Amino acid sequence: MIINFLILNNFKSFNGKTAISFANGLTVITGLNTTGKSNIIDAINFALGKYKAKPEHLINKGKKEASVRLVLIGKNKYILSIHRKINIYGEESLCMNGRISDDKNMPYNDFNFTLLDSDSHDQFNRAGLKTFMDKLKEESSKKQVILASTKRDTFDYADQIICLQTGKNKLKIIKI
């Protein structure tokens, strides 16, 4: 299963609802520091039950709850909708395809994507980054890869670039 789209609602720096569609292959999420690149990776991991933090670090300032909906598509066009919510008291709820569920029912073995934050490649020099991106591009022919990055050298490898604009968490898809 790969990620089709993501809907954030008051999650971290994203105020209100924000929807993001993902393409097959390699997606690079870019923008200046503090625009929310890592928050998108965190949101996907939160929906999957792989990211935990105090409610005040997950919920947009002044809001009472945050939620993330992740919609995945499988090989036979099977659709899985994962919706996780948290409130200011730390109470979480998880629904899969509209039914109350828990993390033990998460089909991790069916997922065919890799999520990488900028920490995965920031330490590379130009030659090291090229080798890293060559390997990622090859991997993206077998599975979906989503990479948060500020490095322009990653753009040439991307099948999709999602650009975040400073201070507004506005999305702009500039290459598909």
Backbone bond lengths (Angstrom), bond angles and torsions (degrees), N, CA, C in turn:
res aa  C-N    CA-C-N  psi(-1)  N-CA   C-N-CA  omega(-1)  CA-C   N-CA-C  phi
1 M - - - 1.450 - - 1.526 108.84 -
2 I 1.324 114.82 139.77 1.463 120.23 176.48 1.526 109.15 -118.82
3 I 1.322 115.07 163.04 1.460 120.69 -179.06 1.522 109.35 -80.26
4 N 1.326 115.65 124.24 1.456 121.70 176.88 1.529 110.12 -91.53
5 F 1.334 115.88 -52.74 1.455 118.33 174.81 1.517 111.19 -155.60
6 L 1.328 113.04 167.08 1.456 123.52 -175.03 1.525 107.34 -134.95
7 I 1.328 116.20 135.93 1.464 120.37 174.30 1.520 107.76 -123.69
8 L 1.324 114.86 120.13 1.463 122.04 177.64 1.522 108.12 -101.97
9 N 1.318 117.12 138.09 1.452 121.01 175.95 1.521 108.55 -132.12
10 N 1.326 115.87 105.65 1.475 122.63 -178.52 1.526 112.71 57.46
11 F 1.310 117.02 30.96 1.466 121.01 179.56 1.523 109.63 -90.12
12 K 1.319 114.82 119.61 1.466 123.17 178.62 1.526 110.25 51.11
13 S 1.321 118.58 -120.18 1.471 121.07 -175.51 1.528 113.55 -81.52
14 F 1.331 118.31 -2.82 1.463 121.44 -177.85 1.524 110.13 -91.34
15 N 1.335 116.28 106.83 1.459 122.70 -178.78 1.529 109.09 -86.22
16 G 1.319 116.84 127.78 1.458 120.39 -178.25 1.518 110.34 76.26
17 K 1.336 115.61 -160.29 1.471 120.55 -177.51 1.524 111.06 -91.56
18 T 1.320 113.89 137.85 1.460 121.89 175.30 1.519 107.54 -136.70
19 A 1.325 117.02 126.14 1.467 122.08 179.46 1.523 109.36 -110.96
20 I 1.321 115.71 138.44 1.459 122.05 -179.48 1.521 108.47 -133.50
21 S 1.324 116.80 127.08 1.467 121.76 174.63 1.524 108.75 -98.52
22 F 1.321 115.50 145.33 1.459 120.64 179.88 1.524 109.92 -120.01
23 A 1.335 114.58 142.25 1.459 121.63 177.42 1.531 109.07 -94.29
24 N 1.325 115.53 166.44 1.467 120.31 169.98 1.520 108.29 -67.81
25 G 1.304 116.37 165.17 1.462 119.95 176.47 1.509 112.05 84.88
26 L 1.330 116.10 -142.26 1.462 122.80 -174.47 1.521 110.57 -104.44
27 T 1.331 116.00 118.46 1.454 122.40 174.96 1.513 108.39 -107.48
28 V 1.329 117.01 129.47 1.461 122.58 174.18 1.519 107.53 -107.79
29 I 1.325 115.96 124.75 1.466 121.97 174.64 1.519 105.54 -100.26
30 T 1.319 116.71 121.97 1.455 120.08 -174.23 1.526 110.97 -131.91
31 G 1.291 114.96 167.95 1.461 123.00 179.71 1.512 108.22 154.42
32 L 1.306 115.94 169.37 1.457 120.36 178.82 1.529 109.85 -67.09
33 N 1.322 115.95 168.76 1.463 120.06 176.13 1.526 109.28 -58.95
34 T 1.312 116.35 144.89 1.472 126.71 179.00 1.530 114.18 71.15
35 T 1.322 118.99 15.82 1.465 119.71 177.86 1.525 112.55 -89.33
36 G 1.336 118.85 -11.08 1.459 120.59 174.83 1.515 115.97 112.25
37 K 1.329 118.35 11.99 1.477 120.76 179.96 1.524 111.28 -56.60
38 S 1.305 116.02 -52.56 1.471 120.76 -179.60 1.520 111.43 -65.37
39 N 1.321 116.88 -30.46 1.464 120.14 179.68 1.525 111.90 -65.07
40 I 1.328 117.09 -29.59 1.469 119.93 176.49 1.532 109.85 -68.56
41 I 1.327 116.59 -44.35 1.469 120.59 176.35 1.530 109.65 -62.37
42 D 1.345 116.50 -43.48 1.468 120.84 177.75 1.527 111.26 -60.53
43 A 1.329 117.29 -39.60 1.470 121.17 -179.16 1.525 111.34 -63.64
44 I 1.321 116.64 -42.59 1.470 119.73 178.19 1.519 109.46 -62.85
45 N 1.329 116.48 -46.38 1.465 120.26 179.19 1.527 112.09 -64.88
46 F 1.334 117.83 -34.99 1.463 121.53 176.19 1.529 110.04 -62.24
47 A 1.331 116.71 -47.43 1.472 120.51 179.55 1.525 110.47 -58.41
48 L 1.329 116.68 -36.57 1.465 121.56 -178.37 1.532 113.45 -82.81
49 G 1.333 116.84 -2.47 1.469 120.25 -179.67 1.517 113.13 80.12
50 K 1.319 117.69 16.98 1.470 122.30 -176.62 1.524 112.73 -103.51
51 Y 1.311 118.12 -0.15 1.462 122.06 -178.41 1.518 108.61 -133.04
52 K 1.321 115.74 119.65 1.463 121.77 179.31 1.522 108.92 -122.29
53 A 1.313 115.94 142.25 1.458 122.10 175.60 1.527 107.43 -160.10
54 K 1.320 115.97 168.11 1.454 120.08 176.29 1.523 109.04 -63.74
55 P 1.340 117.15 146.20 1.469 120.17 -178.46 1.528 113.24 -52.09
56 E 1.329 117.29 -39.25 1.463 119.33 -177.84 1.533 112.85 -66.12
57 H 1.334 116.90 -16.20 1.466 120.75 176.42 1.532 111.68 -92.45
58 L 1.316 117.32 -12.99 1.465 121.99 -178.72 1.522 113.21 -103.37
59 I 1.325 116.43 -28.89 1.463 121.57 -174.52 1.523 109.56 -97.32
60 N 1.324 115.82 132.32 1.455 121.48 178.63 1.518 109.46 -56.91
61 K 1.321 115.96 138.74 1.468 122.40 -175.34 1.528 111.85 -51.32
62 G 1.339 115.10 129.54 1.458 121.64 177.93 1.520 114.95 87.24
63 K 1.327 117.90 -5.12 1.468 121.34 -179.97 1.532 109.80 -97.96
64 K 1.327 116.47 162.14 1.467 121.06 -177.13 1.521 113.53 -98.54
65 E 1.329 117.10 -18.65 1.461 120.24 178.13 1.518 110.29 -155.89
66 A 1.317 113.70 161.55 1.462 121.38 175.79 1.518 107.31 -133.65
67 S 1.337 115.32 153.22 1.452 118.94 176.19 1.524 110.02 -146.50
68 V 1.326 113.47 155.95 1.457 121.25 176.51 1.520 107.49 -134.98
69 R 1.332 116.03 129.28 1.462 121.65 173.74 1.520 107.15 -114.30
70 L 1.311 114.99 126.96 1.454 122.27 179.80 1.517 107.37 -119.02
71 V 1.325 117.64 124.36 1.457 121.49 179.87 1.524 108.26 -113.60
72 L 1.331 114.81 122.37 1.460 121.76 -178.56 1.519 109.52 -114.42
73 I 1.337 115.35 151.72 1.464 120.66 177.39 1.517 108.45 -123.28
74 G 1.343 114.41 133.06 1.458 121.03 178.82 1.517 111.68 -95.32
75 K 1.327 115.12 -178.77 1.462 120.92 -175.49 1.522 113.55 -60.26
76 N 1.294 118.62 -41.47 1.470 121.27 -178.38 1.517 111.69 -93.56
77 K 1.347 115.42 32.01 1.468 122.46 -179.24 1.531 112.12 64.69
78 Y 1.346 116.53 18.05 1.463 120.72 174.69 1.525 107.89 -66.13
79 I 1.306 116.50 132.71 1.462 121.46 -179.36 1.523 109.32 -110.52
80 L 1.321 115.59 132.11 1.463 121.94 175.09 1.519 107.62 -121.03
81 S 1.320 116.13 121.75 1.458 122.25 176.77 1.531 107.91 -106.95
82 I 1.321 115.68 121.53 1.468 122.11 179.11 1.526 106.91 -113.49
83 H 1.326 116.90 124.57 1.459 121.51 -178.40 1.528 108.56 -129.14
84 R 1.339 115.59 117.11 1.465 120.31 179.65 1.528 108.30 -121.46
85 K 1.341 114.92 135.56 1.461 122.80 179.85 1.519 109.59 -124.74
86 I 1.331 115.56 150.68 1.460 121.27 171.91 1.528 107.57 -140.01
87 N 1.344 115.82 141.57 1.459 119.31 176.44 1.529 110.23 -109.36
88 I 1.319 116.07 177.43 1.467 120.52 -175.07 1.524 112.99 -65.39
89 Y 1.323 117.49 -15.33 1.463 121.58 177.95 1.524 112.14 -90.73
90 G 1.314 116.68 -0.60 1.465 121.17 179.40 1.516 114.01 86.78
91 E 1.331 117.11 7.06 1.465 120.62 178.79 1.526 108.96 -78.70
92 E 1.328 115.54 124.91 1.459 121.51 -179.07 1.512 110.36 -111.07
93 S 1.314 114.97 150.72 1.461 120.23 171.01 1.519 108.18 -135.75
94 L 1.320 114.73 149.07 1.457 121.75 -179.84 1.523 108.67 -132.50
95 C 1.321 115.55 130.50 1.464 121.28 172.92 1.517 108.42 -126.15
96 M 1.332 115.69 139.13 1.454 121.43 173.15 1.518 107.29 -122.18
97 N 1.324 115.17 123.52 1.460 122.79 -174.55 1.527 111.69 49.60
98 G 1.336 114.48 43.24 1.457 120.86 174.69 1.517 115.98 80.27
99 R 1.329 117.70 1.20 1.470 120.74 -179.47 1.524 110.03 -112.04
100 I 1.317 115.33 138.89 1.465 120.13 176.79 1.519 108.52 -58.06
101 S 1.333 115.38 135.26 1.459 119.64 -175.87 1.522 109.50 -146.09
102 D 1.311 115.98 -174.84 1.458 121.37 172.98 1.526 109.16 -142.46
103 D 1.328 115.56 171.55 1.471 120.65 -172.68 1.520 114.13 -61.28
104 K 1.319 118.33 -27.01 1.465 119.57 -178.52 1.540 111.91 -65.88
105 N 1.344 117.04 -17.10 1.469 121.06 178.48 1.532 113.20 -92.87
106 M 1.344 116.53 0.90 1.461 120.36 -178.24 1.536 109.17 -69.87
107 P 1.327 118.62 124.39 1.474 120.96 -176.19 1.538 113.20 -84.28
108 Y 1.336 116.42 61.31 1.467 121.57 -175.66 1.527 112.89 -52.72
109 N 1.312 117.91 -37.18 1.466 120.86 -177.41 1.526 113.00 -66.98
110 D 1.329 117.41 -17.14 1.460 121.12 179.85 1.526 113.34 -89.34
111 F 1.339 116.50 -8.65 1.460 119.97 -176.25 1.525 110.09 -77.65
112 N 1.329 115.24 137.21 1.453 121.19 -177.79 1.537 109.89 -127.27
113 F 1.330 115.02 57.46 1.458 120.22 178.70 1.519 109.91 -148.39
114 T 1.335 114.44 158.86 1.461 122.67 177.12 1.521 107.78 -126.32
115 L 1.331 116.42 134.56 1.463 122.53 177.66 1.520 108.50 -111.51
116 L 1.318 116.81 130.16 1.466 120.75 -179.61 1.521 110.07 -133.58
117 D 1.326 115.19 128.23 1.449 121.22 175.52 1.524 108.73 -88.99
118 S 1.311 117.18 171.89 1.464 120.53 -177.20 1.526 112.18 -62.75
119 D 1.322 118.43 -23.63 1.472 121.21 177.22 1.530 111.67 -59.51
120 S 1.324 117.52 -23.19 1.465 121.26 -177.12 1.520 113.13 -70.31
121 H 1.327 117.61 -17.06 1.463 118.91 -175.31 1.533 114.81 -143.99
122 D 1.316 119.75 -1.54 1.464 121.71 -177.14 1.525 113.79 -61.44
123 Q 1.332 117.73 -27.53 1.456 121.06 -175.30 1.527 113.50 -80.31
124 F 1.333 117.74 -8.20 1.466 120.89 -176.25 1.523 112.20 -77.89
125 N 1.350 115.01 143.10 1.461 118.99 166.89 1.523 107.23 -78.20
126 R 1.314 117.47 -178.31 1.471 120.63 -175.04 1.533 112.50 -59.33
127 A 1.344 117.35 -43.99 1.471 120.93 -179.66 1.527 110.57 -66.23
128 G 1.323 116.35 -42.46 1.465 120.37 178.55 1.514 111.85 -63.95
129 L 1.332 116.13 -38.55 1.462 120.18 178.62 1.534 110.39 -65.52
130 K 1.319 116.96 -40.22 1.465 120.37 178.70 1.527 110.59 -60.97
131 T 1.323 117.11 -45.34 1.475 121.07 178.25 1.526 110.51 -61.75
132 F 1.318 116.27 -45.20 1.464 122.09 178.82 1.530 110.41 -59.22
133 M 1.343 116.96 -46.86 1.463 120.99 -177.81 1.525 111.35 -69.47
134 D 1.331 118.08 -34.85 1.470 120.36 175.42 1.527 110.26 -60.06
135 K 1.324 116.33 -42.78 1.473 120.59 179.11 1.533 111.08 -67.67
136 L 1.329 116.01 -40.22 1.469 119.24 178.34 1.522 111.38 -64.42
137 K 1.311 116.75 -41.44 1.464 120.53 179.80 1.528 110.14 -62.71
138 E 1.332 115.82 -40.73 1.466 119.68 176.99 1.530 110.29 -63.87
139 E 1.324 116.55 -44.02 1.467 120.72 178.45 1.525 111.01 -62.09
140 S 1.336 116.75 -35.14 1.467 120.29 -177.16 1.528 112.79 -69.56
141 S 1.324 117.33 -10.78 1.464 119.06 173.94 1.529 110.76 -79.89
142 K 1.344 116.37 -15.58 1.466 121.56 179.67 1.524 112.50 -107.37
143 K 1.329 116.47 -26.45 1.460 120.95 -179.01 1.517 109.36 -151.89
144 Q 1.302 115.76 160.48 1.453 122.22 178.30 1.530 108.88 -72.53
145 V 1.331 116.91 136.69 1.462 122.31 177.76 1.522 108.05 -126.18
146 I 1.334 116.07 129.56 1.462 121.83 177.71 1.522 107.10 -121.38
147 L 1.331 116.03 121.14 1.458 123.15 -172.74 1.519 110.10 -125.56
148 A 1.339 117.22 126.17 1.461 122.01 172.00 1.522 107.19 -90.29
149 S 1.329 117.05 128.27 1.461 119.63 -175.04 1.521 111.70 -157.47
150 T 1.327 115.85 146.51 1.465 121.05 170.97 1.521 110.41 -103.99
151 K 1.308 117.76 -2.41 1.468 121.77 -174.72 1.535 111.15 -84.08
152 R 1.318 115.59 121.26 1.462 120.98 179.91 1.524 111.96 -63.81
153 D 1.323 117.28 -26.74 1.466 120.85 -179.15 1.529 112.49 -63.74
154 T 1.319 117.46 -14.00 1.468 120.36 179.23 1.530 112.16 -83.71
155 F 1.324 117.58 -19.27 1.463 121.40 -171.54 1.526 113.45 -64.56
156 D 1.326 116.89 -37.29 1.471 120.01 -177.71 1.527 112.74 -63.91
157 Y 1.309 117.39 -21.21 1.462 121.98 -178.46 1.527 112.19 -88.63
158 A 1.328 116.58 -15.28 1.460 121.79 -170.05 1.519 113.28 -77.12
159 D 1.332 115.08 142.46 1.459 122.30 168.55 1.523 109.74 -87.12
160 Q 1.328 115.52 -23.45 1.456 122.29 179.50 1.522 107.59 -147.92
161 I 1.338 116.20 137.88 1.463 121.14 174.13 1.518 107.29 -121.69
162 I 1.318 115.90 126.82 1.460 121.81 175.79 1.517 106.00 -110.74
163 C 1.318 116.19 119.91 1.463 121.43 -176.17 1.524 109.52 -107.84
164 L 1.330 116.03 125.55 1.461 121.34 177.16 1.518 108.70 -96.40
165 Q 1.323 116.78 135.84 1.455 120.99 179.47 1.520 109.71 -95.96
166 T 1.291 116.26 143.80 1.456 123.71 -174.83 1.515 112.81 -56.54
167 G 1.351 114.26 133.09 1.445 122.20 169.09 1.511 117.00 73.74
168 K 1.292 118.97 -12.23 1.455 119.94 -175.65 1.516 112.44 -118.09
169 N 1.313 118.17 -7.82 1.457 122.92 -175.23 1.523 110.79 49.16
170 K 1.318 115.71 39.71 1.459 120.66 174.98 1.519 107.78 -88.56
171 L 1.301 115.68 142.07 1.457 121.26 -178.04 1.518 109.88 -105.63
172 K 1.306 114.23 144.85 1.445 119.60 174.45 1.520 106.67 -141.09
173 I 1.324 117.02 119.10 1.457 120.64 176.49 1.518 106.42 -89.01
174 I 1.343 115.87 118.61 1.451 118.18 -173.30 1.528 113.98 -110.28
175 K 1.316 117.49 -3.97 1.468 118.62 177.06 1.516 108.96 -156.75
176 I 1.321 116.53 127.05 1.459 120.16 174.53 1.504 107.84 -130.47
